[in-house]
Amino acid sequence: MLSRSVLQAAAQASRHPGAARAATLAATAGNVQAQAPCASSTLPVQGRRYISMYGYTQAKALVYSKYGEPKDVLSLHKHSISAPHGSQVNLRLLTAPMNPADVNQIQGVYPSKPPFQTTLGTSEPAAVAGNEGAFEVISTGSNVKNLAKGDWVIMKRTGLGTWRTHAQLDESQLIRIENKDGLSPLQVGTVSVNPVTAYRMIRDYCDWDWMRAGEEWLIQNGANSGVGRAAIQLGREWGIKTLNVIRERKTPEETEALKQELKELGATAVVTEEEMLTGNFRDIVHEITRQGREPIRLALNCVGGKNATALAKTLAPDSHMVTYGAMSKQPVALPSGLLIFKNLSFDGFWVSRWGDKNPELKENTIRDVLQLTRSGRFKDIPVDKVEWKWDAEGPQLAERVQGTLGGYRSGKGVFTFTGGDE
Ligand SMILES: NC(=O)c1ccc[n+]([C@@H]2O[C@H](COP(=O)([O-])OP(=O)(O)OC[C@H]3O[C@@H](n4cnc5c(N)ncnc54)[C@H](OP(=O)(O)O)[C@@H]3O)[C@@H](O)[C@H]2O)c1
């Protein structure tokens, strides 16, 4: 367990107080060689990837060349990848999640927009969808220094396109997973966005008082999301109590089951949005924080609207609320008194921009989370696994992406490539 003084020092060193500003992610689409669409002589054999005698690897990527709903604009593009040269690395997909931002990017409503290019030999300039995932190294160019066949890697930056069976990137674009023993592709493929976001928001936006471990709180909405679950577990590790807001499920039993699930992860308290917005939430907060003696010092907001306002009202003076998502699509409205009399600060956090500015710290953060994972102290998110076989059809895959748009899901959609590699 990291001491709170370390935590505090790191917070000061890497504080990033700016309000969320739209910034263009200077995404590059990687170094995949343009290849003619693959020839019919390279048909897959029983679902296994086929490497032709000329060293070309057959690959498929979910691409889009215009913005819109995933089911309308995503298509599966087949192409070939040459043997890697120099510092190039050829990769095979293990697992890639479908995060809300991936869908927003395809819809064209996300601030970072990967450039549309023809490097994969698409008939129109296109981008590969997906922003994170775990890949296995299948071959390396002669100048590659720190990667070898069989290593697992993740991409250093978002925007490089992860929804593809194979990719060719430069070694400099990849983070090697140092010790993959004890880790699953799912854990590696989902570490770089949500857990990093939770970790940095908790560390960088509050000067936690290490003398008061176990006596300070954070409150968050969207608590059953990937970020929310990470925040609960990191809070538990760091001696920060968590008050978690979820949306009610269809039945009271399902709501209770979800509350229980989050408590088992380490949530101190779980309430529904309805419980927060109606009735005596103030009294509930007063009670669980020992009549306010245990201050709520940080709010994490990914919902917006009334929900965010209610979160802010629970905060102790001089605290921060960090907005990192807008799932309800409602603006954040704040009573002026919270700013004037309570001196609250309202920040925005965007992991893509933060990661681009702090690449080393991002790697360290990932390492920390994976270490917690290895030791069994950071549990997997619930998933809705989408097996991507070599012969999977584009519309089927796109339909599964479309399905991630609705709320109340039991697990995050995650592509798992089972096409194999030899
Ligand atoms: N700023 C950043 O750097 C950053 C990084 C990572 C994630 N995010 C954002 O964080 C949020 C969570 O991402 P994730 O990948 O962790 O999510 P996730 O695991 O896919 O879960 C989605 C979450 O959103 C909630 N939700 C969906 N529709 C909603 C609505 N209309 N109103 C209120 N809540 C709704 C879901 O609640 P139900 O189960 O009740 O539907 C669930 O808690 C997203 O907004 C995402 O864009 C931001």
The ligand as an SDF file (V2000), in Angstrom:
LIG
                    3D

 48 52  0  0  0  0  0  0  0  0999 V2000
  -12.2310   12.2540  -19.1610 N   0  0  0  0  0  0  0  0  0  0  0  0
  -11.5490   11.1350  -19.2630 C   0  0  0  0  0  0  0  0  0  0  0  0
  -10.3310   11.1160  -19.4020 O   0  0  0  0  0  0  0  0  0  0  0  0
  -12.2890    9.8350  -19.2080 C   0  0  0  0  0  0  0  0  0  0  0  0
  -11.6100    8.6190  -19.1520 C   0  0  0  0  0  0  0  0  0  0  0  0
  -12.3440    7.4420  -19.0380 C   0  0  0  0  0  0  0  0  0  0  0  0
  -13.7300    7.5040  -19.0190 C   0  0  0  0  0  0  0  0  0  0  0  0
  -14.3480    8.6920  -19.1160 N   0  0  0  0  0  0  0  0  0  0  0  0
  -15.8030    8.8270  -19.0460 C   0  0  0  0  0  0  0  0  0  0  0  0
  -16.1970    8.1930  -17.8720 O   0  0  0  0  0  0  0  0  0  0  0  0
  -17.4970    7.7110  -18.0020 C   0  0  0  0  0  0  0  0  0  0  0  0
  -17.5030    6.2560  -17.6230 C   0  0  0  0  0  0  0  0  0  0  0  0
  -16.7180    5.5470  -18.5650 O   0  0  0  0  0  0  0  0  0  0  0  0
  -16.4960    3.9800  -18.3860 P   0  0  0  0  0  0  0  0  0  0  0  0
  -15.7620    3.4380  -19.5490 O   0  0  0  0  0  0  0  0  0  0  0  0
  -15.9540    3.7500  -17.0350 O   0  0  0  0  0  0  0  0  0  0  0  0
  -18.0260    3.5360  -18.4280 O   0  0  0  0  0  0  0  0  0  0  0  0
  -18.6870    2.1100  -18.5310 P   0  0  0  0  0  0  0  0  0  0  0  0
  -17.9340    1.1410  -17.7100 O   0  0  0  0  0  0  0  0  0  0  0  0
  -18.9170    1.8120  -19.9710 O   0  0  0  0  0  0  0  0  0  0  0  0
  -20.1020    2.4100  -17.8180 O   0  0  0  0  0  0  0  0  0  0  0  0
  -20.9580    3.4090  -18.2800 C   0  0  0  0  0  0  0  0  0  0  0  0
  -21.4660    4.1850  -17.0760 C   0  0  0  0  0  0  0  0  0  0  0  0
  -22.2410    5.2780  -17.5070 O   0  0  0  0  0  0  0  0  0  0  0  0
  -23.5190    5.2510  -16.8470 C   0  0  0  0  0  0  0  0  0  0  0  0
  -24.5330    5.8010  -17.7350 N   0  0  0  0  0  0  0  0  0  0  0  0
  -24.8130    5.4090  -18.9890 C   0  0  0  0  0  0  0  0  0  0  0  0
  -25.7880    6.1900  -19.4950 N   0  0  0  0  0  0  0  0  0  0  0  0
  -26.1060    7.0970  -18.5280 C   0  0  0  0  0  0  0  0  0  0  0  0
  -27.0390    8.1760  -18.4310 C   0  0  0  0  0  0  0  0  0  0  0  0
  -27.8260    8.4870  -19.4530 N   0  0  0  0  0  0  0  0  0  0  0  0
  -27.0810    8.8740  -17.2790 N   0  0  0  0  0  0  0  0  0  0  0  0
  -26.2860    8.5640  -16.2430 C   0  0  0  0  0  0  0  0  0  0  0  0
  -25.3770    7.5580  -16.2740 N   0  0  0  0  0  0  0  0  0  0  0  0
  -25.2980    6.8320  -17.4040 C   0  0  0  0  0  0  0  0  0  0  0  0
  -23.7480    3.7810  -16.5830 C   0  0  0  0  0  0  0  0  0  0  0  0
  -24.7040    3.6490  -15.5690 O   0  0  0  0  0  0  0  0  0  0  0  0
  -25.8690    2.5490  -15.7190 P   0  0  0  0  0  0  0  0  0  0  0  0
  -25.2250    1.2280  -15.4880 O   0  0  0  0  0  0  0  0  0  0  0  0
  -26.8450    2.9420  -14.6850 O   0  0  0  0  0  0  0  0  0  0  0  0
  -26.3870    2.6940  -17.1150 O   0  0  0  0  0  0  0  0  0  0  0  0
  -22.3510    3.3520  -16.1670 C   0  0  0  0  0  0  0  0  0  0  0  0
  -22.1100    3.7060  -14.8350 O   0  0  0  0  0  0  0  0  0  0  0  0
  -17.8970    7.9900  -19.4450 C   0  0  0  0  0  0  0  0  0  0  0  0
  -18.5830    9.1940  -19.4730 O   0  0  0  0  0  0  0  0  0  0  0  0
  -16.5680    8.1440  -20.1370 C   0  0  0  0  0  0  0  0  0  0  0  0
  -16.6390    8.9180  -21.3070 O   0  0  0  0  0  0  0  0  0  0  0  0
  -13.6580    9.8610  -19.2110 C   0  0  0  0  0  0  0  0  0  0  0  0
  1  2  1  0
  2  3  2  0
  2  4  1  0
  4  5  1  0
  4 48  2  0
  5  6  2  0
  6  7  1  0
  7  8  2  0
  8  9  1  0
  8 48  1  0
  9 10  1  0
  9 46  1  0
 10 11  1  0
 11 12  1  0
 11 44  1  0
 12 13  1  0
 13 14  1  0
 14 15  2  0
 14 16  1  0
 14 17  1  0
 17 18  1  0
 18 19  2  0
 18 20  1  0
 18 21  1  0
 21 22  1  0
 22 23  1  0
 23 24  1  0
 23 42  1  0
 24 25  1  0
 25 26  1  0
 25 36  1  0
 26 27  1  0
 26 35  1  0
 27 28  2  0
 28 29  1  0
 29 30  1  0
 29 35  2  0
 30 31  1  0
 30 32  2  0
 32 33  1  0
 33 34  2  0
 34 35  1  0
 36 37  1  0
 36 42  1  0
 37 38  1  0
 38 39  2  0
 38 40  1  0
 38 41  1  0
 42 43  1  0
 44 45  1  0
 44 46  1  0
 46 47  1  0
M  CHG  2   8   1  16  -1
M  END
$$$$
